Amino acid sequence: MWKIAIIDDERQVLQGMKRAIPWEELDAKWVGEALNGAEGLNMIRTARPDIIITDIYMPIMNGLDMIEQLRKEGFNGKIIILSGYSDFEHARQALRHNVSDYVSKPISLPTLKVILSKVIQELVDEDERRMKQGELEQKLMLYEPFIEKEWVRSAAIGTLDSSYRNGELLPQPFRFWSDTSHAVIGIELVRDERARKYSVSDWNLFRFAVSNIVYELASKVFPFVEYTDLHSTRAVLIIHPEGDNEERVCKAMEALGIRIIESVTKYLKLVSRVGIGGIKSDWTQIPDSTEEAFRAIDMRQLRVSPPLELFTYQGEATNEEEQVALFPVKFSYELANAMKTVQESKAQQLVADYIGELESHTGITPDYVQMLGSELWGIISYCLYEAGYVLDDLFTNDQIAKELKGLVQPDQLKRWLMDKISIICVSRQWKGSSKHRQVVDFMTNYIHEHYAEDLTLADLSDKVFISRNHLSIIFKNMTGETFNTYLTRVRIEKARELLLERNMLVYEVAESVGYKNIPYFSILFKKMTGMNPTDLIKQ
């Protein structure tokens, strides 16, 4: 209900206005009146009306002086001047103080109603704009972590706009990058025979788990770190070491790499490789360190702690066979982006250029061609999963594995990839779903951060401004699982990690992942893992 106050030095006018205004029709109410500007100021400060109807010529303080003072105090309500004098100078001053209307007395009832209706509509429109702005700001706050994550990914790969080379344009959370050194630790999950059986949605869950493990371990060693996934099975950890003792920093990175490999094996039963890039003095050289980290992995340079696959970059290889193993990070990123944006010709050109370069080397074995095909297929399938398109609808895992085994020459790999790219890009199912993928990305991230809370689909529906039923359909289509099943999987996976640490009792673990009913937790745990929580502790 809109609040209206009236200020006039004639009581007859005050009473007449109160009777004339169609309060119910306008959804308005009277909140105060005054006989001069000074009284009006005090009344307005208390009543905070939405609309003020005021005369100009009044004792003690006139209407224009009152309006000027109100604007100085930040009053943003609507003001209508109703005066017996049509003075141009007064009208000019009124406009300067953002007055909504200037009307001469006497005023007819229809005219009064029209003016008030117009002003109230302005208030309605402003409220809607504020509401939309508030929703936009809320969405920006919700999605800010994802925007920052994408920025870090671009900084690590080297795809940032050149304007960022001016340190003053760095986003606020990363301004300190201008004053410190940097190095990249590359992390790769190995697609061995066991791992190839996992679905893309399983890999998505593993990636979340790895990010939690790596971030927790790294934060204990280096005060400032950023972690971001690349496409497929690779991720980067950017560290910003303090001090100038490079040897000490290198030892710390190696020790951290060992702990990452051991922890991923212990908690996720996955094989991983870690590569360490060189330390850089300028943040714009971070992409160089990223490439170095993965070159160390690809070319198996300086194995730090056998039998663990931890490698340190030792400079460019001189042996041509070693050069073959080069798998550029930027190429992977550009290929993934081309597929996500359905740029068929660009994706095929990237593949043709890359394999053309590969064919110029000698010593290309069938095993290497098949390994490369598996990795490139992993990049394509995962980036499309991020965009909301599951390749299982077009190709089965068994089909892809069988076809890869038949590839022995780089040219065969090129033709195979180009054929798959064409099939994917012409598939109508996948176009237009990237917005849904963004919503589901937000939901899965939120689940991983708030799994211990009493989390419901309705809660997330409110946060992403999509109806609960529609959101349920989107989530199932994107992940292949219902919201509740995914939440349960995350909780049980976290519970399994905690139980393996053997620092908490079963009921404590259950409560820490969001279950108050211990028997129900045990039933779910056995259903998801095949064993009771107590059996896992005894292992």
N, C-alpha and C positions, 0 to 999 in steps of 0.2 A: 504494500500500500504506500502510495506516494505522499510525502509530508509537505504541506503548504503553509507558509507564514505570510501575514499581511501587515504592512507598515504604512500608516497614513495618519496625519494629524487631525483628521475629521472622524469622530466616532460614528457618524452617520454612514460614512463610506465603509468603515470597517464592518459595521453590522450588515450593511447592504451586500457587500461582497460575500460575507459568510453565508447569507441566505441565497445568493444568486448562483454560487458555484455548484454544479451537479456532482457532489462528492462521490456518491455510489457509482454513478456512471463512469467517472474518471478513475475509480479505484483509488481515491485520495482521501486524506483526512487533514483537518485543521490542527496545527500544533502550537500556534502562538500568534500574538499580535502586539503592536507597539504604536505609540503616538508620535515618536520622533526617532531620528537615526541613532542616538545614543542608547535609548532603550532597546531599539531594534538590534543593535550589536550584541547586547547582553543576552537578549532572548535567542538570537540565532546561535550564539556560542553554546547555549544550553540545549536547545531543541534540535539543532542540526537539520533544518528542513531541506528538502530536495529542490523546492521552488519557492522563490520570494517574490511577492508582488509589493512594489513600493512606490510611494510618491517621491517627488524631488524636493519641493519646497516644504520644509518642516522646521520647527524650532530646535534649538540646541545643536543639532547636527543634521545637515540636509542629506537627501538620499544619495547623491553622488559621492559625498565624502564617506558615507557609510559603506557604499559599494567598494570604493577604493581601499578602505581599511580591511574589508572582508577578503578582497583578493590578495592583499599583502599577507594575510594570515593563512592563505591557502584554501579558502572556501571555493569549491568547484561546482557548486549547485547552479541551477538556472535562475536568472533574475529577469523579471518583467517590470518595466517602468510604466506606471500609470499616472500621467501628469495632466494638469489643467493648462499647461503651457507648452506650445510647440516651438521650442527654441533650438535653432540649428546647432549652436555651440554645445548645448546640453546633450543633444543627440550624438554629436561627435565624441564627447567625453564618454557617453554611455557605451558606444561601440568600442572605444579603447579599453574599456573594462569588461569586454566580452558579455554584454547584455543581450539576452535572447530576443527581446522585443521592446519597442518604445511606442506606447499607445496614448493618444490624447483622451482626456475625460470629456464628456461622459462616454461610456462604452456600452454597447448593446450586449444583451445576454448571449445571443448567437456568436458574436465576435469574441467574447470572453471565452466561450466554450471552445471555439476553433483554436484560439491562441494557446490555451492550456493543453488541448489535445496534441497540438504540434510539439509543444515543449516536452510533454510526457513521452511522446514517441521518440524524441531525441534522447531522452534518458534511457528508454528501453534499448535503443540502438547502441548507446554507449555501454550499457550493462552487458549486452551480447558480445560487443568487441572485447570488453575486459575479460569476460568469461572465456572467450576463444583464446585470448592472449594468455590467460592463466593456464588453460589446457595445453597450449603450445609450450609454455615454459615448463610445465610439469613433464610433458613428453621429452623435452630437451634434457631435463634433469635425469629422467629415467634412461634415456639413450646416450647420455654423455659418456659413460664408460665405454660404450661400443664405438663411439666416434673416436675417442682417445686410443682405443685398441687398434683401430684401423690406421690411425696416424702413426702409431709406433711401428706397425707392420710396414707401412710405406717407407718410414725412416730407415728401417733395418734392411729393406730390399734395395732402396735407392730410387723410388718412384715419386718422391715428393716434388712439388713444384719448386722451381729454382728460387722463387721469392723467399723461401724459408732460409736461404743461406745467410740472410741478415738475421742475426741472433735475436733482435728485438721482435721479430715476427714469430718466434717460437711460441707455442701455446704455453700458458702460464705454468702448468705443472712440470714443463720440461725446460724452463728458462735456465736452470742450473747446468744444463748440458754444455752451455757456452764456457763454463769455468772448470770443467773436469775432463779427465781422460775416459776412454771407452773401450770395451772389448765385447766380443760376441762369443757365446757358447752355443754351438748348434746341437740340436737333439733330434735323433732319428729313431723312430720305432721300426723294428725289422719285421717285414711281412714273411715270416717263415711258414712252414706247412701248417702249423697249428693256427697261426694268426690269420692266414688267408681264409679260414672258415668263418671268421667273424663278419657280421653284416656291417654296413656303413653306420647304422645307428649305434652298434656296439663300439665301433671305432670313435664315434663322437663322444661316447661316455668315457672311453679310455683317455681321450685327449683332455677332457676336463680333469680326470683324476691325475694325469701326468702334470698338468699345469699346477694343481694344488701341491703336489709333491715337490716339484722343482722350486716353486715360489717359496715354500716353507723352508726348504734347505738353503736356498740362496740368501734369503733374508737374514739368516743367522751368520753369514760370512761377510756379505757386503751390504752397507746401509741403504744403497739406492740401486734397485734393479727393475727392469721391465721384462715381461714375458709375453710373447705373442705367438700364436700358431701361424705357420705357413700352410699352404695347401697340402693335402695328402697326409703323410706321416711325419712331417718335419715341423720343428718349432725352434724359436731362437730365444735365448736369454741374453739381454743386454745388461752389462754391469758397468759401473762407473767407479773404478777403484780409487781410493784416496792414497796420497803419498806418491813418491817417485821411485820406490824400490820395485822395479819391474820384475826382478827375479822372485821376490816374495809374492807378488800378485800372481805370477804364473803358477807358482806352487799352490797357492790358494785355489786357483781355478781348476788345477788338476785334481786336487783333493775333492773339490765340489763335484767335478765330473764323475769321479769314482762313486761318491755317495748317491748321485742321481741314478747311475746304472744299477747299483746294488738295490736301491729302494724301489725302482720300477720293477725289477725282477722279483723282489720279495713281496710287494703288495699287489702287483698286477699280473705277475707271471708272464711278463712280456720281455722280449729281448730288445735292447736299445744300444745305439751307438752315440758317442759324443765326440764332437770336434771342437777344438779351441782355436779361435782366430787371433790375429795379432792385436796388440794394444795400440789405440789410435789417440792422438792428442786433440783432434778436432772431430766434432760430432758428425760432420758431413762425410767423414771417412768410415762411419759405421757400416755402410753397405760393403766396403772392402773387407772388413773383418768378418762379415756374414759369409761372403763368398769364400774367404780363407778357411772358415770353420768347416764348411761343407766340402771344400776341396780336400781338406785333411781327412775327412771321412771317406770320400769317394776314392782317393788315391792311397788310402791306408798309410798315411805318413806317420812317422814316429809314434809307435804304439807305446803309451806311457806305462801302462800297468797290465801286462799280459796276465791272464787270458782275457781280461776285460777289453772291449773295443772302444778305447779312449785314445784319441789321436790329436796331435798338436801340429799346426801348420808349420811347414819348414821351407816355404818358398815354392816357386814354380818347378814342376818336374821337368827333367831333361830327357827322360826316356819316353819315346813316342807312345809305347803301350800304356804307360801311366797317364799320359795326356788324354787317352781315350776315355778314361773314367770321369772326365769332367762333366758335371751335371749342373749348369748354371742356375742359381736361385732365381734370378730375374726372369730367365726364360720360363721357369715353372710358373711364376706369378703372372706373367703376361699370357701364357697359355690358359691358365685358370680364368683370368678375367675375360678373355675372348670367348671362352665357352659359356661363362655365366651370362654374358651379354649377347649371346647367340650370333657372334660374328664368325660365321663359318669360314669365309675366305681368309680372314686374318689368322684363325686357329690353324688352318691347313698350311698357310704360308710359314708360320712359325715352326711347325713340324717339319716341313720340307727343308727350310734353312738349317734347322738343327741337325737333321739326319744327313743332309748334304755335307755339312761340316764333318760329321761322324765318318762318312764314307771316305773322306780324304786320308784317314788314318789306316794303318795296317794293324793286323792282330785282332780284328774284331771276331770274337768267337760266338757260336750259337747261344751259349749260356749267357754271354753278355747281352746279346740282342733280346733274349727272353726276359732277363732281369730288367733291362731298360724299358721294355714294353710293359712289364708289370708295374714299374714305378710310374710311368706316364699314365697308364690306365688308372692307377690309384689317385693321381692328381686330378684327372678328369672326373672320376666318379665322386670324389669327395667335394670338389668345388661345386658340382651340380647339386649335390646333397645340400650344401650350404644355400644354394639358390632355390631349394624346394623341389628338386627333381631327383627321384630315386631311380637309378639305372636298372635296378632289379626288374622294373616293369618292361624293359627292352631286352636285357641280356642277363642270363643266369651266371653265377660264379663258375659253375662247372663248364659252361660254354666258353667263357673267357679263358679259363685255365687250359682247356683243350686247344683252343685256337692259338694261344701263346706258345704252346709246345711245338707248333708247326712252323714257327718263325725262326729262320736261321740266318737270313741276310738283312742288312739294314734297309734295303729297298722293299723287302717284304713287310717289314715293320712300318715303313712309311705308308705303303698302300693300305695296310690293315687299319692304321690309325685314321687315315683320311676317310676311309669308308665308314668307320664308327662315328667320326665327327659329323659326317653328312647325315647319317641316320638320326643322330641325336638332335641336330639343329632343325631338321624338318618335322620332328615330332611335335604335333600341336599340343600335346598334353602339357608340355613344360613351360611354354611361353606365358608370361604374365604372372608368375607365381613368386617373384622375388620379394614382393612386399610381405607375403605370407611367411616367407623364410625369415625375414627380419623379425617378425613378431615371434616366431617360434624360437629364434636365437635368443631373444630377450627372455622368453619364458624359461628355456633350459638353463640359461645363466642364472636367472633368479632362483630357480629350484636348487641349483648347486650352492648358492649362497645362503638360502633360507630353509634348507631341507629339515632342520631341527624344529622349525616352527609349525604351528597348526595351519598348514598351507592348503588352500582349496582353489579350485579352478575359478570360483567366483571372485576370489581375491585378485587373481591375475586378470580376469575379465575387466575389473574396474581400472586396473593400471594401464591396460592397452586400449581401452575404450572400444571393445568389441563384445557383443553379446556372448553369454556363457555357452549357449548351444552352438553358435557359429564358431567360436574359438575352439570348442571341443573337436569339431569336424576338421578345422584347419590343422590342429596339433596332430590328430590321428593320421591325416593325409601326409603330413610332412615327415613324421617320425616312424609311422607304422605301429605306434603304440598309443594307448589312451594316456591321458594326463596322469591318472592315478597309478597306472602300471609303471610309467617312467619315474614318477616320484618314489615309488617303492623300490625300484632298481637302484636309484641313487642312494637312498637311505641304507639299503642292505649292503651295497658296495662299501659305503663309508663305515658301516658297522663291522664288516669283515676286516677292513684295515685296522680299526681300533682293537678288535679282538686279537689280531695277530701281534699287536704291540704288547699285549699281556699286561697292561697297566691298569685295566678297569675290569670290574665284575660284569657279568652278563646284564644284570638289570641296569647298571650304570651306562653301559653302552646303548641299551635300548632307549633309555630316556634321553641320551645325548643326541640320538638321531631322530627323535620325535615320537617314540612309542611309550605310552604309559602302561599299556597292558602287556606284561611280559610274556604270558603264554601266546598271545596273538603274534607278538614279535618273533617268537621261536618258530611258530608255524610258517610265517612268511619267510623267515631266514632259511628254513629247510626247503621250502618250495623253490626258492631262488637259487640256492647253492647246492642242494642235495645233501646237506648235513646239518646237524643241530649246532647251535652256537657253542655249547659245552664241548662238543667233539672237536671243533676247530681249535679251541684253547689247548686241548690235550695233545694236539699233534706235535 
